[in-house]
Amino acid sequence: MLSHTEELIQRTFASLQDFLRLEAAGGLLLMGTAVLAMLVANSPLAGAYDALFNLPLEIRAGPLHVAKPLLLWINDGLMAVFFLLVGLELKRELLQGHLSSRRDASLPAIAAIGGMAAPAAIYAWLNWDDPAAMRGWAIPSATDIAFALGVLLLVGKGVPATLKAFLLSVAIFDDLGAIIIIAIFYAAELSLVALSIAAGLTILLAILNRSGVTHSAPYLIVGALLWIAVLKSGVHATLAGVLLAMFIPLRVSARQDGESPLHRLEHALHPWVAFGVLPLFAFANAGVPMSSISAAQLLHPVSLGIIAGLFVGKQLGIMAACWLAARFGLAALPRDTGWGLLYGVSLLCGIGFTMSFFIASLAFEASGGDYQGLERIGILAGSLIAGAAGYLVLRLQLRTR
């Protein structure tokens, strides 16, 4: 018979394996969907593509109504489900997973801080004299977990499990940083009434948690109302997903056997997000008309700042942070890896894509046509260069080893 501790370790390891497998497969689908969006946007179907995602949709219940084009229903609505999953994974990893140990979490946390600060600094340096463009400073700070793990899967066999866990950990801390940035820097004009309602619903979630409610349905019902309140408050609606995740119970009561509500919901959502929500988001946001891309656009401070931030800033920030952490004894490199493999992973962290697109939509949604397409050109070019370079470095390192 296994002890409770051994069962917990096995369950945590199984969760990590499932996560890596789904994220890597989802990342490959994400690549295909992005390519499909580019093909459609540069074909005779381009007009239909634009018309589809500008299609207005409205939900009304008495005086309460939500009216948005289809693109924003995807970016504000479906992406709230993605943020719910991110919140669930973050809570599990910090409380029960491989980030629950300060020793294991130190290096990825330090690397993530460096990997967010350096790209933002490079972008700001190139756009300092343009206040409107400066709203996009956080775009190159993001890392796309699914895309990065998908490229790591393409590298082939021989990739150490500790390296995969390091990449996953950096991306999770990166997501946490992105959540904080969105909440602080990308809020619109605030509504005190809606914020008060959202606060009341958050307290209700806390009461459900403290009362030992372990069925997911009450949490999801309150979470849906919370999404509406946060949407109307001026804070971005997707953060309702993170708030909801913080109150989904991770514990299992003495009368229950099996998985906790958090594990059940995470396992139920993960395939839908990996194979549904994120590919749909990519298809809706990655369609860039190639005929509009010119050398002047690639060298524009906005697109160039994103490209340089993702490709140069990510590797520079992560490697410098890891070197300083190792030099001063704050953390040690993952087992079975070296500086060469770590460098390859730091390049893969320059694949921004999903979260970069999302932050870009928040940064420039009120700027009209001033930067129309520049941010998407920068994200696609920077992510492609970083992903290709990371793949080549990792293949070379593994062949040498």
C-alpha positions as CSV (number, residue, x, y, z in Angstrom):
1,M,0.0,0.0,0.0
2,L,1.3,3.5,-0.9
3,S,1.4,6.1,1.8
4,H,-0.6,9.3,1.4
5,T,2.7,11.2,0.6
6,E,3.6,8.7,-2.1
7,E,0.1,8.9,-3.6
8,L,0.4,12.7,-3.6
9,I,3.8,12.6,-5.4
10,Q,2.5,10.2,-8.0
11,R,-0.6,12.2,-8.6
12,T,1.4,15.4,-9.0
13,F,3.8,13.7,-11.4
14,A,0.9,12.4,-13.4
15,S,-0.7,15.8,-13.6
16,L,2.6,17.3,-14.8
17,Q,2.9,14.6,-17.5
18,D,-0.7,15.2,-18.7
19,F,-0.2,18.9,-18.7
20,L,3.0,18.7,-20.8
21,R,1.4,16.3,-23.3
22,L,-1.7,18.3,-23.8
23,E,0.2,21.7,-23.9
24,A,2.7,20.3,-26.5
25,A,0.0,18.8,-28.7
26,G,-2.1,22.0,-28.3
27,G,1.0,24.1,-29.3
28,L,1.3,22.2,-32.5
29,L,-2.4,22.8,-33.3
30,L,-1.9,26.4,-32.4
31,M,0.9,26.7,-35.0
32,G,-1.4,25.1,-37.6
33,T,-4.2,27.5,-36.8
34,A,-2.0,30.6,-37.0
35,V,-0.8,29.5,-40.4
36,L,-4.4,28.9,-41.5
37,A,-5.4,32.4,-40.4
38,M,-2.5,33.8,-42.4
39,L,-3.6,31.9,-45.5
40,V,-7.2,32.9,-45.2
41,A,-6.3,36.6,-44.5
42,N,-4.2,36.5,-47.8
43,S,-6.8,34.8,-49.9
44,P,-10.0,35.7,-51.6
45,L,-11.7,34.8,-48.3
46,A,-10.1,37.8,-46.6
47,G,-13.3,39.9,-46.7
48,A,-15.3,37.1,-45.2
49,Y,-12.7,36.5,-42.5
50,D,-12.9,40.2,-41.5
51,A,-16.7,40.2,-41.7
52,L,-17.0,37.1,-39.5
53,F,-15.0,38.5,-36.6
54,N,-16.6,41.9,-36.8
55,L,-20.1,40.3,-36.6
56,P,-22.0,42.0,-33.8
57,L,-23.5,39.8,-31.1
58,E,-25.6,40.9,-28.1
59,I,-27.0,39.2,-25.0
60,R,-29.8,41.1,-23.2
61,A,-31.7,40.4,-20.0
62,G,-33.9,43.4,-19.1
63,P,-31.7,46.4,-18.5
64,L,-28.5,44.3,-18.5
65,H,-27.0,43.8,-21.9
66,V,-23.6,42.9,-23.3
67,A,-23.0,43.8,-27.0
68,K,-19.6,43.1,-28.7
69,P,-18.3,42.0,-32.1
70,L,-17.5,38.3,-32.3
71,L,-13.7,39.0,-32.0
72,L,-14.2,40.6,-28.5
73,W,-16.5,37.8,-27.4
74,I,-13.6,35.5,-28.1
75,N,-11.0,37.8,-26.5
76,D,-13.0,38.8,-23.5
77,G,-15.3,35.8,-23.1
78,L,-13.6,32.6,-24.2
79,M,-10.2,33.9,-22.9
80,A,-11.7,34.2,-19.4
81,V,-11.9,30.3,-19.6
82,F,-8.2,30.3,-20.5
83,F,-7.4,32.5,-17.5
84,L,-9.5,30.3,-15.3
85,L,-7.4,27.4,-16.3
86,V,-4.2,29.4,-15.9
87,G,-5.4,30.3,-12.3
88,L,-6.1,26.7,-11.5
89,E,-2.7,25.5,-12.7
90,L,-1.0,28.3,-10.9
91,K,-2.7,27.5,-7.6
92,R,-2.0,23.8,-7.9
93,E,1.6,24.3,-8.8
94,L,2.3,26.8,-6.0
95,L,0.5,24.8,-3.3
96,Q,1.0,21.2,-4.3
97,G,3.2,20.9,-7.4
98,H,6.8,21.4,-8.3
99,L,6.7,25.1,-7.4
100,S,5.6,24.5,-3.8
101,S,9.2,24.1,-2.9
102,R,11.1,27.4,-2.6
103,R,14.3,25.6,-3.8
104,D,12.6,24.4,-7.0
105,A,10.7,27.7,-7.6
106,S,13.5,30.1,-7.0
107,L,15.3,29.9,-10.4
108,P,12.2,29.9,-12.6
109,A,10.8,32.9,-10.6
110,I,14.0,34.9,-10.9
111,A,14.3,33.9,-14.6
112,A,10.7,35.0,-15.3
113,I,11.4,38.4,-13.7
114,G,14.4,39.0,-15.9
115,G,12.5,37.6,-18.9
116,M,9.8,40.2,-18.4
117,A,11.9,43.2,-17.4
118,A,14.4,43.1,-20.3
119,P,11.9,42.9,-23.2
120,A,9.8,45.7,-21.7
121,A,12.9,47.9,-21.3
122,I,13.9,47.3,-24.9
123,Y,10.5,48.2,-26.2
124,A,10.3,51.3,-24.0
125,W,13.8,52.4,-25.2
126,L,12.6,52.3,-28.8
127,N,9.2,53.9,-28.2
128,W,9.9,56.4,-25.3
129,D,9.0,59.5,-27.3
130,D,5.5,58.2,-28.3
131,P,3.0,58.0,-25.4
132,A,0.5,56.1,-27.4
133,A,3.0,53.5,-28.5
134,M,4.3,53.2,-24.9
135,R,1.0,51.5,-24.0
136,G,2.4,48.4,-25.7
137,W,5.4,48.1,-23.4
138,A,4.2,44.8,-21.9
139,I,3.5,43.0,-25.3
140,P,7.0,41.4,-25.6
141,S,7.1,40.4,-21.9
142,A,4.8,37.4,-22.4
143,T,5.6,33.7,-23.1
144,D,3.2,31.3,-24.8
145,I,3.3,28.0,-22.8
146,A,1.6,25.9,-25.5
147,F,3.6,27.2,-28.4
148,A,7.0,26.9,-26.6
149,L,6.3,23.3,-25.4
150,G,5.1,22.5,-28.9
151,V,8.5,23.6,-30.4
152,L,10.2,21.7,-27.6
153,L,8.3,18.6,-28.6
154,L,9.5,19.0,-32.2
155,V,13.1,19.0,-31.0
156,G,12.6,15.2,-30.4
157,K,13.8,12.8,-27.8
158,G,16.5,13.4,-25.3
159,V,15.1,16.6,-23.8
160,P,15.6,16.3,-20.1
161,A,12.4,16.3,-18.0
162,T,13.9,18.9,-15.7
163,L,14.3,21.3,-18.7
164,K,10.6,20.9,-19.7
165,A,9.7,21.5,-16.0
166,F,11.9,24.7,-16.0
167,L,10.2,26.0,-19.2
168,L,6.8,25.3,-17.8
169,S,7.7,27.0,-14.5
170,V,9.1,30.1,-16.1
171,A,5.9,30.4,-18.3
172,I,3.7,30.0,-15.3
173,F,5.4,32.8,-13.4
174,D,5.3,34.8,-16.6
175,D,1.5,34.3,-16.7
176,L,1.3,35.4,-13.1
177,G,3.2,38.6,-14.0
178,A,1.0,39.2,-17.0
179,I,-2.1,38.9,-14.9
180,I,-0.7,41.5,-12.5
181,I,0.2,43.8,-15.3
182,I,-3.2,43.5,-16.9
183,A,-5.0,44.3,-13.6
184,I,-2.8,47.3,-12.8
185,F,-2.0,48.9,-16.2
186,Y,-4.8,48.0,-18.6
187,A,-7.9,48.9,-16.6
188,A,-10.4,51.2,-18.3
189,E,-12.5,53.9,-16.6
190,L,-13.7,52.2,-13.4
191,S,-17.3,51.8,-12.3
192,L,-17.6,51.8,-8.5
193,V,-21.0,50.1,-8.6
194,A,-19.8,47.2,-10.8
195,L,-16.6,46.9,-8.7
196,S,-18.7,46.7,-5.5
197,I,-20.9,43.9,-7.0
198,A,-17.7,42.1,-8.1
199,A,-16.3,42.4,-4.6
200,G,-19.5,41.0,-3.1
201,L,-19.4,38.0,-5.5
202,T,-15.8,37.4,-4.6
203,I,-16.8,37.3,-0.9
204,L,-19.5,34.9,-1.8
205,L,-16.9,32.6,-3.5
206,A,-14.8,32.8,-0.3
207,I,-17.8,31.8,1.8
208,L,-18.5,28.8,-0.5
209,N,-14.8,27.8,-0.1
210,R,-14.8,28.2,3.7
211,S,-18.1,26.3,4.0
212,G,-16.6,23.2,2.4
213,V,-18.6,23.3,-0.8
214,T,-16.9,20.9,-3.1
215,H,-19.3,20.8,-6.1
216,S,-18.1,23.0,-9.0
217,A,-21.5,24.2,-10.1
218,P,-22.1,26.9,-7.4
219,Y,-18.6,28.3,-8.1
220,L,-19.2,28.4,-11.8
221,I,-22.6,30.1,-11.5
222,V,-21.1,32.8,-9.2
223,G,-18.1,33.0,-11.5
224,A,-20.3,33.7,-14.5
225,L,-22.0,36.6,-12.6
226,L,-18.5,37.8,-11.5
227,W,-17.4,37.9,-15.2
228,I,-20.3,40.2,-16.1
229,A,-19.6,42.5,-13.1
230,V,-15.9,42.7,-13.9
231,L,-16.7,43.3,-17.5
232,K,-18.8,46.3,-16.5
233,S,-16.3,47.5,-13.9
234,G,-13.6,48.6,-16.3
235,V,-11.1,45.9,-15.1
236,H,-10.6,43.4,-17.9
237,A,-13.2,40.7,-17.7
238,T,-10.7,37.8,-18.1
239,L,-9.4,38.5,-14.6
240,A,-12.7,37.1,-13.3
241,G,-11.4,33.7,-14.4
242,V,-8.3,34.1,-12.2
243,L,-10.4,35.3,-9.2
244,L,-12.7,32.3,-9.6
245,A,-9.7,29.9,-9.7
246,M,-8.3,31.1,-6.4
247,F,-11.4,29.9,-4.6
248,I,-11.9,26.5,-6.2
249,P,-11.0,24.0,-3.4
250,L,-7.8,22.0,-3.8
251,R,-8.6,19.9,-0.7
252,V,-10.6,16.7,-0.6
253,S,-13.0,16.3,2.4
254,A,-12.8,13.3,4.7
255,R,-16.0,11.9,3.2
256,Q,-14.7,12.0,-0.4
257,D,-12.2,9.9,-2.3
258,G,-10.4,10.8,-5.5
259,E,-9.6,14.1,-7.0
260,S,-10.2,17.5,-5.6
261,P,-12.7,19.9,-7.3
262,L,-9.7,21.9,-8.6
263,H,-8.1,18.8,-10.2
264,R,-11.4,17.7,-11.7
265,L,-12.2,21.1,-13.2
266,E,-8.6,21.5,-14.4
267,H,-8.7,18.1,-16.2
268,A,-12.1,18.9,-17.7
269,L,-11.1,22.3,-19.0
270,H,-7.6,21.6,-20.3
271,P,-8.5,19.8,-23.5
272,W,-11.2,22.4,-24.3
273,V,-8.7,25.2,-23.8
274,A,-5.8,23.5,-25.6
275,F,-7.8,22.3,-28.6
276,G,-10.6,24.8,-28.7
277,V,-10.2,28.2,-27.0
278,L,-6.6,28.9,-27.9
279,P,-6.7,27.7,-31.5
280,L,-9.9,29.8,-32.0
281,F,-8.2,32.8,-30.4
282,A,-5.2,32.3,-32.7
283,F,-7.4,32.0,-35.8
284,A,-9.2,35.2,-34.9
285,N,-6.1,37.3,-34.1
286,A,-3.3,36.0,-36.3
287,G,-4.7,36.9,-39.7
288,V,-2.3,39.5,-41.0
289,P,-2.5,40.6,-44.7
290,M,1.0,40.0,-46.1
291,S,0.5,42.6,-48.8
292,S,0.4,45.3,-46.1
293,I,3.8,44.3,-44.6
294,S,6.7,46.4,-45.8
295,A,10.3,47.1,-44.6
296,A,9.0,50.4,-43.1
297,Q,6.5,48.5,-41.0
298,L,9.0,46.0,-39.8
299,L,11.3,48.8,-38.8
300,H,8.6,50.9,-37.1
301,P,9.5,51.4,-33.4
302,V,6.3,49.4,-32.3
303,S,6.9,46.3,-34.4
304,L,10.7,46.5,-34.0
305,G,10.3,47.0,-30.3
306,I,8.2,43.8,-30.1
307,I,10.6,41.8,-32.3
308,A,13.7,42.9,-30.4
309,G,11.9,42.4,-27.1
310,L,10.9,38.9,-27.8
311,F,14.1,37.7,-29.5
312,V,16.8,39.7,-27.8
313,G,15.1,40.8,-24.6
314,K,13.8,37.4,-23.5
315,Q,17.1,35.5,-23.9
316,L,19.1,38.4,-22.4
317,G,16.8,38.8,-19.4
318,I,16.5,35.1,-18.6
319,M,20.2,34.2,-19.1
320,A,21.4,37.2,-17.1
321,A,18.9,36.5,-14.3
322,C,19.9,32.8,-14.1
323,W,23.6,33.7,-14.1
324,L,23.2,36.1,-11.3
325,A,21.1,33.6,-9.3
326,A,23.7,30.9,-9.7
327,R,26.6,33.3,-9.1
328,F,25.3,34.5,-5.8
329,G,23.9,31.1,-4.7
330,L,20.3,32.0,-4.9
331,A,19.4,29.0,-7.0
332,A,21.0,26.2,-8.9
333,L,20.6,25.1,-12.5
334,P,18.1,22.2,-13.2
335,R,19.6,18.7,-13.0
336,D,20.8,17.1,-16.3
337,T,21.0,20.5,-18.0
338,G,23.7,23.0,-18.8
339,W,24.0,26.6,-20.0
340,G,23.6,25.6,-23.6
341,L,20.3,23.9,-23.1
342,L,19.2,26.7,-20.8
343,Y,20.0,29.2,-23.5
344,G,17.9,27.2,-26.0
345,V,14.9,27.4,-23.6
346,S,15.5,31.1,-23.0
347,L,15.0,31.5,-26.8
348,L,11.8,29.5,-26.8
349,C,10.5,31.9,-24.0
350,G,10.6,34.5,-26.7
351,I,7.5,33.0,-28.3
352,G,4.9,35.4,-27.1
353,F,1.9,34.7,-29.4
354,T,-1.3,34.1,-27.3
355,M,-0.6,36.4,-24.3
356,S,1.2,38.9,-26.5
357,F,-1.7,39.2,-28.8
358,F,-4.0,39.5,-25.8
359,I,-2.0,42.3,-24.2
360,A,-1.7,44.0,-27.6
361,S,-5.5,44.0,-28.0
362,L,-5.7,45.8,-24.6
363,A,-2.9,48.2,-25.3
364,F,-4.1,49.4,-28.7
365,E,-7.9,48.8,-28.8
366,A,-8.5,52.6,-28.3
367,S,-5.8,53.8,-30.6
368,G,-7.8,53.5,-33.8
369,G,-5.7,52.8,-36.9
370,D,-2.5,54.4,-35.7
371,Y,-0.8,51.0,-35.0
372,Q,-3.2,48.8,-37.0
373,G,-1.4,45.6,-37.7
374,L,2.1,46.7,-36.5
375,E,1.7,44.9,-33.2
376,R,0.6,41.7,-35.0
377,I,3.5,41.9,-37.4
378,G,5.9,42.3,-34.5
379,I,4.5,39.4,-32.5
380,L,4.4,37.0,-35.4
381,A,8.0,37.9,-36.6
382,G,9.5,38.0,-33.1
383,S,7.9,34.7,-32.1
384,L,8.9,33.0,-35.4
385,I,12.6,34.1,-35.1
386,A,12.8,33.1,-31.4
387,G,11.1,29.8,-31.9
388,A,13.3,28.9,-34.9
389,A,16.5,29.9,-33.1
390,G,15.5,28.0,-30.0
391,Y,14.8,24.9,-32.0
392,L,18.1,25.0,-33.7
393,V,20.1,25.7,-30.5
394,L,18.4,22.8,-28.7
395,R,18.9,20.4,-31.6
396,L,22.6,21.3,-31.7
397,Q,23.0,21.0,-27.9
398,L,21.3,17.6,-27.8
399,R,23.3,16.3,-30.7
400,T,26.5,17.5,-29.0
401,R,25.5,15.9,-25.7
